Amino acid sequence: MDLKVIIIGISFIFFSCARSQEKNDFRLVGGPCEGCEAVLEYGGRDLNPVDTLPEFASAENKLKITGTIYEADGETPAENVVLYIHHTNAKGIYTTKGDEKDWAKRHGYLRGWIKTGKDGRYTFYTQVPGSYPDGTNPAHIHPIILEPDGKYYYLSAYFFKGDPLLGQEHQEDPPRGSDGVVKLKQTDGMALIERDFILGKGVPGYQ
């Protein structure tokens, strides 16, 4: 057999195995999570520590979400961590355009991804979400984490202090990542949320 053919064949097998291994490296931890795979849907895009979600410029109630993600020791900034968020619009609807694919069909287009740098910082620019139109849930924002080693899991949702619809049944004990009940502040003409996360905190089976 031609040596060139053998080399190409071996290279193909190696590349295929590498791709398979890379795909299998992603693993959900912390129990079942419907839609957590959405954290993987950024594709091949280069992510930055800052992301601006659709409709931010035109939003009536603009929102800045920021903080630091720490390693499990709670002190060391966590680098190369992907944080994904999604939420409703001001009317409490996961709004879509009709051409969405995968989890965007459920999560809508008000979603985004960041990847932390050496300082562990993250920032999203978006809008203040509304509660569901039927009044069953308080306003909230869903965060999902993807660690560099492939572990991914959901964190406790962001809820807002003072929301009359917020009850204990909406909050997890212990909270995952950090306390999800946050205070909306005002700065630079927009609402502000400051929330830090600790990787694995409160996540069952985290290793």
C-alpha positions, 0 to 999 in steps of 0.5 A: 500500500502506498505510504502516502495513503497510509499516512493520510489514513492514520491522520484521519483516524487520529483527527476523528478520535481527537474530535470525538474526545473533544466532544465527549469532554463536555459533561453536565454536572449538578443534576438534570438541567433542561437547556444547559446545552445552550452554553455550548451553542456559541459555536466557533466564535471568539468570546470576550469578557463583555457581551451586548445582547440584542435590543440593548440600544433601544431598550427603555430599561437598560441593564448592566450585569457584571461581576467576577467569577472565582475558582472553587477557593473563592479567591482566585479569579477564574480564567477562560470560563464561559458564562451564558445568560438568557431572559425574557424581554420587558413584557416577560416573553422569550421573544423569537424571530422565527428562524431560531435553531436549537435552544434559541427556539425556547430561550429566544434571542435575548441571550449571550455568552462571555469568556473571562480573562485572567481577572475573572471579570464578566459584563453583559449589557442587556435590558431589565426582564419582565415577569411572565405575563400570567404572573406565575414567576418573578422576573429573572435571568438564567445563567449557565457556566461552562468551565475550561475542563468541559464541566457545565451546569446551571447557576441560581437564577438572578432574581430581584429584591423587592419583586412581589412575585418572589418567594422561597419556592423560586430560590435554591437552598443552598444557592448555586454559584452565589446568592441569586437574589440581587439588588437593582442599582442605578448607574450611568442612566441604567440599572446595574446588577453586581454578582460574583460567582464561585465555581462549583459552590452549592452544585451537587456532585461537583468535582 
